[in-house]
Amino acid sequence: MVIELILIIFGISIMIFGAIGLLRFPDPYTRLHAATKTDTGGAISILIGTALLAPAPLSVKIKLVLLAILIAMINPMISHAIGRAAHKSGIEPKVGIDMYARDNP
């Protein structure tokens, strides 16, 4: 019971840090980074903690674990597509160096 609660609290805290990152970061690329990393880690922690804690049938627990696996696989692809679309539409990053700019050597 302790491990499950630690996983759920850890996932919730990661999600809160992601929300703070969405509010504080200046451009879509850094916001996307904050949202993707924290959403993946937080959601997986919460789902696994819930699967271990819930007094549900085994089929429900298997579905929660499968959902966690799908989030781990799909979230990076979606965030890459969003970032690529933002770059192709001409949104400039406000921090750092744009390594995909055409004028870079």
N, C-alpha and C positions, 0 to 999 in steps of 0.2 A: 504494500500500500504506500510505503514511503517513496519508493522509486517512481511509481506512477505519478504521484503528486509533484515530485521534483521535476519530472518531464513536462507536466502540464504548466507548472509555474515558470519553468525555463522557457517554454514556447510562448507563453503570454508576454514575458518580459522581452523576448526577442521581437515580438510583434510591436510592442510599444516603442522600442528603439527604432524600428523601421518607420513607424508613423512620425516620430520626431525627425528622422532623416528626410522624409518626404516634405516636411514643413520647412526644414532649414537649408537644404541644398539648393543651389542656384539654378541649375539647368536640368533638362530632362534626362540627360545621361547619368548624372550622379544620383538623381532621384530614382531612376530605374535600377541603378545598382543597389541602392538602399532597399528598395521595395522587393527586388528579386531575392537577394540574399536572405533577408529577414523573413520574407514570406515563405520561402522554401524551408528554412530551418525551423521557424516557428510552427508552421502548419504540420510538418512531419513530427515534431516533438509532441504537439498536442494530440495528433491522431494516434500515435503509438501509445502515449500515456492513457488516452481514453480507451484504446483497445485492451490494454492491460487491466484497467480499473473497472470497466463497465461489466456489470453482471448480465451480460447478453449472451445469446447463443454463439457458438463457434462461427457460424456463417456471418454474423455481424462483425465479429472481430477480424475475420479474413477480409471482409470488404473494407474495413478501416485501414488495414495494412496495405491492401492493394491500392487504395486511394493515396496513401502516403508514397508508394512507389511511383504511381502515375504523376503525382506532383513533382517528385524528384526528377522525372524524365522530361516532363512537358514544360515546366517553368523556365528552364534555361533556353529552350528553343523559342518560346514566346517572347522572352525578354530580348533575345537577339534580334528577332524579327521587328520588334518595336523600335529598338535602337537603330537598326539599319534603315527602317522607314523614316525615322527622324533625321538621320544623316542625309539620306537621299532627298528629303524635302528641303534641305538647306538650313536646318537648325544648327547654329554654331555652338560648340561647347564654350562655356564661360570660364572654365578652369583648365589648367594644364595645357598640353600640346595635342592638337588634333593630328594623330598619326596617320589618318586616312586622307588628309588634305592632299590635293593634287600637286601643290607647289612645294611640298616637303621632298627632300632628296631621297 
